Amino acid sequence: MLDLLDEIERWLTEGHRVALARVIDVQGSSPRDPGAAMAVCETGEVRGSVAGGCVEGALVSEALKVLETGAARLCTFGYSDDEAFAVGLTCGGTIKIFLELVS
């Protein structure tokens, strides 16, 4: 999270809107622990990581919705272990991510 602060501050200073995604809960296996964060600028730039792979692509789309509406949202992603391997993920489990507008 601390690594993101300089980038978030730069984006805000330049007048951009920024969404912040943070892992708030993990059940089962997950590549990141609660507290992991990712920032998304309205320009499409992304910094940080909350899970890697397909989850992050989906989160960018959700973050852009937060930037459009200003409304925070909770996103949950999860797969059984069998489904995880079928789509190329390295872990099963469920991850909950909170997205909000940074001001």
C-alpha positions in Angstrom: 0.0 0.0 0.0 2.8 2.4 0.9 4.3 2.0 -2.5 1.1 3.2 -4.1 0.9 6.5 -2.2 3.4 8.4 -4.4 1.6 7.3 -7.6 -1.8 8.1 -6.2 -0.7 11.5 -5.1 0.8 12.2 -8.5 -2.4 11.2 -10.2 -4.5 13.4 -7.9 -2.1 16.3 -8.3 -2.5 16.0 -12.1 -6.3 16.3 -11.6 -7.2 12.7 -12.3 -9.8 10.6 -10.5 -8.4 7.4 -8.8 -10.0 4.3 -7.5 -8.4 2.1 -4.8 -9.0 -1.7 -4.5 -8.1 -3.4 -1.3 -8.3 -7.1 -0.3 -10.5 -7.2 2.8 -11.1 -10.9 3.2 -9.7 -14.2 1.9 -11.1 -17.7 2.4 -9.1 -20.6 1.3 -6.1 -20.2 -0.9 -5.2 -16.7 -2.3 -2.1 -15.1 -3.8 -2.4 -12.0 -1.6 -3.4 -11.4 2.0 -5.9 -8.8 3.3 -4.5 -5.3 2.9 -3.0 -5.9 -0.5 -4.0 -2.9 -2.7 -4.2 -1.8 -6.3 -4.9 1.7 -7.6 -6.6 2.5 -10.9 -6.4 6.0 -12.6 -9.1 7.2 -14.9 -6.5 7.2 -17.7 -6.3 3.4 -17.4 -3.0 3.2 -15.6 -2.8 0.6 -12.9 -0.4 0.2 -10.0 -0.2 -2.5 -7.3 -1.7 -6.0 -7.2 -4.5 -7.7 -5.3 -4.6 -11.1 -6.9 -3.0 -11.3 -10.3 -4.3 -12.8 -13.4 -8.0 -12.6 -14.5 -9.2 -11.1 -11.2 -7.2 -7.9 -11.8 -8.6 -7.5 -15.3 -12.1 -7.8 -13.9 -11.2 -5.3 -11.1 -10.0 -2.7 -13.6 -13.5 -2.8 -15.1 -15.1 -2.5 -11.7 -12.8 0.3 -10.7 -13.8 2.3 -13.8 -17.4 2.0 -12.7 -16.5 3.4 -9.3 -14.7 6.3 -11.1 -17.8 6.9 -13.2 -20.3 6.8 -10.4 -18.3 7.7 -7.3 -20.1 4.8 -5.5 -17.9 2.3 -3.6 -18.5 -1.4 -4.2 -17.6 -4.8 -2.8 -16.5 -7.4 -5.3 -16.2 -11.1 -4.5 -14.2 -13.6 -6.7 -14.0 -17.3 -6.0 -13.5 -20.6 -7.6 -13.4 -24.2 -6.4 -9.9 -25.7 -6.8 -11.1 -27.8 -9.8 -12.5 -24.6 -11.5 -9.3 -22.7 -10.7 -7.1 -25.1 -12.5 -9.6 -25.4 -15.4 -9.2 -21.7 -16.2 -5.5 -21.5 -15.5 -5.5 -20.0 -12.0 -2.9 -21.2 -9.5 -5.1 -21.2 -6.4 -8.7 -21.8 -5.4 -10.5 -19.9 -2.6 -12.5 -16.7 -2.4 -11.2 -13.1 -2.2 -13.3 -10.1 -1.3 -12.1 -6.7 -2.6 -13.4 -3.3 -1.6 -13.2 -0.5 -4.2 -13.6 3.1 -3.5 -12.9 6.5 -5.0 -9.8 8.2 -3.5 -10.3 11.9 -2.7 
